[in-house]
Amino acid sequence: MSLRTQSSLDVNDDELQQISSESTKLVFEYLTTIAERQVRAENQAGKTLAAIETELSSEGRPLDLLLKECRTVMDLSRHNGHPRFFGYVASPSTPIGAYGDLIASALNANITCWRSGPAGTEIERMVVRWLGALIDYDPQAKGLLTSGGSMANMIALLIAHRRKSGVDSARVGLWNSGPPMTIYASEEVHMSIAKGADILGFGRDQVRVIACDERQRMRVDLLRQKIEADRSEGLRPFCVVGSAGTVNTGVVDPLVELADVAAEYDLWFHVDGAYGAPGSLDEGKKHLFAGLERADSVSLDPHKWLYVPVDAGCLLFHDADAARRPFSAEDADYIKTHGYADEEAFAFWDYGVELSRRFRALKVWMTLQYYGSRRIAAAISEDIALAAYLGELVSSADDFELLAPVELSICCFRYVPDRGMSEAELDRLNERVMAMVQKGGRAYLSNATVNGTFALRACITNFRTTKNDIDETVAVIRAAGELEQIK
Ligand SMILES: Cc1ncc(COP(=O)(O)O)c(C=O)c1O
């Protein structure tokens, strides 16, 4: 094999221009037609692969064919940016956020540390401070961007454990670190907390599940009882997790009281605000988040309610020293920042699991700066107002029932055509209604269990949604319900 004398995979300027303009045309076409599409394309397993070339080409394929297949892939997708997509916690990406991702990929900076990505590291640390300030947590917040809320929550649990264990469990392992250490969270907490406890070796059983009151908020009296009982059995409580926006109903736990309990028992206080923390930008909701500033750590996902494309979570904390403890790679010689000091010696690998990291901050920074915090806050307030409107519509209709108060931007309700139907019948009917609405493609809801009842769940983190979309969604659900009734 001859030695390379010129770049092997670069393209000439004309080809580059073509890749760039044709790809941009496709993005433009997508973003300008998204509202006209079905929310969920008609698709079954295998249809996508049947529609594209599945043999790996040895000689490469022409750009026009490749982009045609990209269009097919887009067409066969579920469109989370559709104005009537209300499933799970997924927001549309802003156009500027999408292009921010492209610029980050073109630059391909690896944000391991300042030396590796000097500009990106400074931007990320600034964005982290902005996020801390935006939600009134800490204008000097420290932290890092993560792949999402699950990763942020897991990192928080590890930091909490290492801070409170009193033993060098990094070296001796959990089995040599004394009696089990326990975590406290409500029955409504996101599953990533139990998953994180499992991955970290604490064990899912060490997550003590505290029952909620009738509004799905953690019961602080039961929390205290459980901590006391565990302590008297020789266990070591180390962390309480509050939710600032639960995934099911969007409820915020009583954060001030949780902070008091954490202080009283010397527990780490983590708040999972992956979905809900940006709700504090709404003046009318600020009071719900009182106490957030006392949390030792907070998860907040820009890819949930700050409209940034997926792969943008964030963990915030006040105390950088506590956060560094579990992750410092003191024995990895090859990554040491020799010859750098102070800010230039800063390394994100000291604060999280990943070594190689995307330049996630670019799309967050571009989104926040392009719109400005006032417009972002207004979009969040509108989402909140639309969820409240949906709540009013279903409460005042004879054939619907609101199942939980609408605290932020999630509305849980069910279709009740006949008040004489049993709970089991209503559960079954609403399951079928949800499936029919999802398949129909005109709107998309997910589900939640609220006090044991199957609920249709609309999570409105969608800057494209208008009042008409809410009206239409109610009409779509009613039509699906009527059809299901006839069957
Ligand atoms: C409250 C809450 N925490 C954590 C997560 C997990 O976030 P991710 O999907 O980004 O890992 C979610 C996801 O919906 C969530 O709603």
The ligand as a Tripos MOL2 file, in Angstrom:
@<TRIPOS>MOLECULE
LIG
   16    16     1     0     0
SMALL
NO_CHARGES

@<TRIPOS>ATOM
      1 C1        -38.0990   13.8370   36.1380 C.3       1 LIG1
      2 C2        -37.1860   13.1200   35.1930 C.ar      1 LIG1
      3 N1        -35.9610   12.7670   35.5990 N.ar      1 LIG1
      4 C3        -35.0870   12.1160   34.8000 C.ar      1 LIG1
      5 C4        -35.4550   11.7720   33.5160 C.ar      1 LIG1
      6 C5        -34.4670   11.0250   32.6250 C.3       1 LIG1
      7 O1        -33.9720   11.8790   31.6480 O.3       1 LIG1
      8 P1        -33.2320   11.3310   30.3360 P.3       1 LIG1
      9 O2        -34.2880   10.6760   29.5040 O.co2     1 LIG1
     10 O3        -32.6810   12.5580   29.7050 O.co2     1 LIG1
     11 O4        -32.1850   10.3820   30.7680 O.co2     1 LIG1
     12 C6        -36.7430   12.0810   33.0450 C.ar      1 LIG1
     13 C7        -37.1660   11.7000   31.6970 C.2       1 LIG1
     14 O5        -38.2720   11.9190   31.2820 O.2       1 LIG1
     15 C8        -37.6090   12.8000   33.9030 C.ar      1 LIG1
     16 O6        -38.8400   13.1710   33.5020 O.3       1 LIG1
@<TRIPOS>BOND
     1     1     2 1
     2     2     3 ar
     3     2    15 ar
     4     3     4 ar
     5     4     5 ar
     6     5     6 1
     7     5    12 ar
     8     6     7 1
     9     7     8 1
    10     8     9 2
    11     8    10 1
    12     8    11 1
    13    12    13 1
    14    12    15 ar
    15    13    14 2
    16    15    16 1
@<TRIPOS>SUBSTRUCTURE
     1 LIG1         1 GROUP 0 **** ****
